[in-house]
Amino acid sequence: MLPSEIPIFPLPNVVLFPSALLPLHIFEPRYRAMVADALEGERLIGMVMLRPGWEPHYDGAPEVYPIGCAGFITHADQLPDGRFNIMLRGMQKFRILDERPARDGIDRYRVAHIESIKEAKPTVTAASRAARERLEKLVAHKLHKNDHDFIPKDVPDADLVHAIAQHLEPLEKQALLQCNSLLERCEALVELLEMRMMPQGKSRMH
């Protein structure tokens, strides 16, 4: 369970998934302050994606999608000029309820009141095996492999799904994040990839 209040880090095209790793280079003064404060506390940062049209308001508090993922800082290196290189591991999804007013000064950063979103625990079922097999076949086809055995069987489903999802468009990644379970996310990813691989001019029949 996440705390009820966490700092949020809005970016225009970055989505963090539960259990996934995300390297970040932190250079803005307000986010340097955010990382420094997080390292002294619970080492949590809430990653959220900016909504379209954020550019004119970036220095303030442009709108973000309400669903994000909290990341735990597993590693942090502070450079001599104050910048940070950090590694986040996705912990749990959350929904923003509201934000507290940003404090004044150059080091202001956004802090949100949130509620945790609990995903269904991944389990191996006939449906999950079928979804993974479809995903592996699509990746094999895309990479012009003869079969899908080039993906090691010991790679966890979550690692496979989230690694492939990182290559999608930002809005597609956000939609996948909002899925209710890993199985739902895998099935949605398969649907997206199948649509991309369809010949132009054809539409899927349901």
N, C-alpha and C positions, 0 to 999 in steps of 0.2 A: 504494500500500500504506500502510495506517495504522500508526502506532506501536503497540506492544503494550500500552500503558497510556495511557488518556485519562480526563479528567474527564467525568462523566456528569451530565446535567441531567434529572431525572425530572419529568414533568408529567402531569396526569390525562387530558388530552384532546388533546394535541398530538403529531402525527407528522410527522417531516421525511422527505421523499423525496429520493433522489439527484437532483441538478441543480436542485432547487426552492429558492426563497428563503423565508426565515422571519424576520420581524421579531420581536424580543423586547424586553420592558422588564424589566430586572433590578433588583430592589429588596431582596431578602433579603440580609443580610450575608454568608452563606456563599456565595451565588452571585455577589455582587459580587466577593468574593475569587477565586472561580473564574474570572470573566472577566478580572480584573486579571492573574492568573497566566497565563491563556491568551494574553493580548495580549503578554506578555513572552516567551512560548515559541512554539509552533507554531500558535497561533490556532485550535485545534481544540476542539470541545465535542461530546460524544456525547449526542444527544437520544434518550431512551427514555421509554416510556409506563408509568405506574404501573398496577399491577393493581388490580382492584376490591377495596375494603376498606382502602385506603391511609390513610384519614382519621385514625384514631387514632394512626398511627405516622409522620405526615408529618415531624415534627421529627427523627426518627431515620433509619432506612433501610428504608422499606417496600418490598415486593416490586415488581419491575418486570418487564416482558416482556424476554426475553433478546436479542431482535433489535432493534437500533436503527440510527440513521444518524448518522454523524459530519458535523458542519457546520463550515465554515471561516468565521471572522469576517471578512467583507469590509469592514465599516464599524462603528465604535464611537464613540459620543459619551458622555462621562462628564459627568453633571450635577453642579452644585455640592455637592449633598448626598451624593454618592457613588454614586447610582444610574447605571445604564447603559441606553442605547438601542443595540441592536446589530442587525446584519443577518447572518444565517447563510445560506450556500449549501451545500446538501446535497452531500456528497462521495462517501461510500461507506458501505455497510451493514456492520454488525459484529455479532458474537455475544459476549455477556458470558461469560467463563469463570469469573471470580470477582472479588471486590472486596477491595481492601486496606483495613485498618481505618482509619476516619476519624480524622483528627488531632483533638486536643482543642481546645476554644475555640469562640468564636462564629463563626469563619470556616471551620468544618469543612465540607467538601463531599466528595462521593463520587467515588472514582477506581476504575476497573475495569480489570482485565486482559482483553483482548479478542483475538479473531481476526477478520481482515477477511473479508468475504463478497464475492466477485467476481461481479457479474451479467454475463450474456451481453451483449455489446456490441450496442446497437440497430442493426439493419440494415433497409433497406427491402425487403420481400418481398411476395409476393402475400398472405400471411397478415396482415402488418402493415397493408397497405393496406385489406384487407377489415375488419379490426378497427377501424381509424380511421373508415372510412365508416359502420359500424354505430354507433359512438360519436357521430359528428357528427349522424346522423339522429335518435338518441335525444335529444340536446340540443336540436336544432331542434324536435322535437315537444314537448318540455317547455316551451320558450320560445315556443311557438306561432308559429314561423317557417314560411314556405312551403317553404324548402329549407335545406340545410346550408351554402350558399355564404357565409353570413355569418361563418364561421370562416376567417380567412385561411389559404391553403395553405402560407404560409411559416412558420406557427407550428409549431415542432418537436413531434413526437409526445409527447415526455416532458413538455414544458410543458403541452400540452393535457390529457394524462391526469392529471397531478399537480394542475393547477388545479381540475379537476372533482372529483378525489378529496378535496380539502380540505373539500368540502361534505357528506361522509358522516359517519356516526356514528364515534366513536373506535375501536371494535373493528373496524369495517369498514376503516378506514384502516390499522390495524395489520395486518390480514389481507392487505391489498394490498401493504404494505411487504414482507411476508414472501414475496411471489411471487419467482420465480427470475429473471425477466427483464421488460423493459418490455412485451413482447408479451403475456406471461402476465398482467401487471398490467392491461393494457388489456382483454383478454378477460374477466378477472374483473370489472372495472368495468362492462363492458357487461352481464354477467349480473346484477349487482346492480341496475343501473338498470332492466333489463327486468323483473325481479321486482317492483320498486317500482311500476312502471307497469301491472302486471297488475290487472284488476278484482278486488276483494275476493271471496273465496270460491272463486277458481279457483287451481289449482296447475299448475305446469309439468309437462308430460308428457315423459318421456325414453324 
